[in-house]
């Protein structure tokens, strides 16, 4: 069911354009998880070496840049929540998957308070 009141609407019209974008080299699958104490970001970067990838935080943003042959072939910027301890962010690149671990600040972790 489509929520468009247009009998001429064709949901498959842009299918191949959208599918082509998915196959484009600039598109990378990205997964972001909140595990309670940390956020984990995984980005598909097949064919890249550790030296090809640069990660930086600046003014509430995290930017990932990957370069091959002196050309930027992937760049993405994510907003970082205020509860992230930016000084404790770690990154690893294994089997074409870049994994970032963004620990939460101690103060922002939920705490149970016992009523007396």
N, C-alpha and C positions, 0 to 999 in steps of 0.2 A: 504494500500500500504506500502510495506517495502522497505527501501533504502539499501537493501543488495542484492548483485548479487550472490546469492547462492541458488540454487534450493533445496538443502537439508536442508535449514534452517527451523526449526520448532518453531514458536513463542510460542507454548504452552509447549515446552519441560521443561522449568524451572518454570512453573506456580505453581506447588505444593510446590516446594522449596521456592519460593518467598512468597506464601500464608502462609506457615509454619512460616516464619520469622515474618510475620505480627502478627500471633497469639502468638509468643514467648513473655514471660513475660517481657523481656528487652525492647521490642518495645513499645513506648508510642507516641500517637498522639500529635503533637506539632504544634501550630499556632503562627505565628509572624506577627504583624500588625504595620504599621506606621500610626499614627493618626495625624501627623503634629507636635504637641508639645511633644508627647510621643510615645515610642514603647511599645507595649503590647505583652508579651509572655505568652501563655497558654499551660500547659503540663498536660496530663491526668495522674493522680497518684491515682487511686482508691484504697481504703483500707489503705492509709497512714494517719498518724496523723501529726499534726504540728511539733511535736518533732522528727519525723522520717526524716524530710527533712532539709538539710543544703544547703545554697546558699552562694557562695563567689565570689568576683571579684578579679582578679589578673592579672596584666600586659596585659590589653586589652581583657581578657577572663572572662566569667561568667560560673561558674560550679555549676550544680545542682546535688546533691547526695541524694538518698533516701535509708534508711536502715531499714530492718525488721529483728528482731531476731539476731542483731549483724552482719548481712551480708549486703553488698552493693548489692541491687537488681536493682538499676537504677542509672546511672551516665551519664551526657551529658555535654559537654562544647560548649559554643557558643562564637563566636568573638563579641566583643562589638565595635560599631562604636565610633569614637573619639568624636562625638557630644553628647554622653550620659554623664549625670551628675551622676557618679557612687555613689556619697554620698547621692543621693536622691532616689535610687532604693527602691521600696517597694514590698512586697510579701504577698499574702494571699492564704490560702488553704481552699476551701469550696466545699463540695459535690464531692470530688475526683479530683478537678481541681485546679492546682497550677497556680496562675495568678501573673505575675511579671509586674510591671510598671516601665519603664526606661525613666524618663524625659530627655528631651534634654537640653543642656546648653543654657543659654540665648543668648550668642553670636552666636550660630549656627542657631538660628531661622531666617527664611527669614524675610526681612524687606523691605518695599516699601519706596523708596525715591522719593519725589516729585521734579520735575524739575521746577526751577523758571525762 
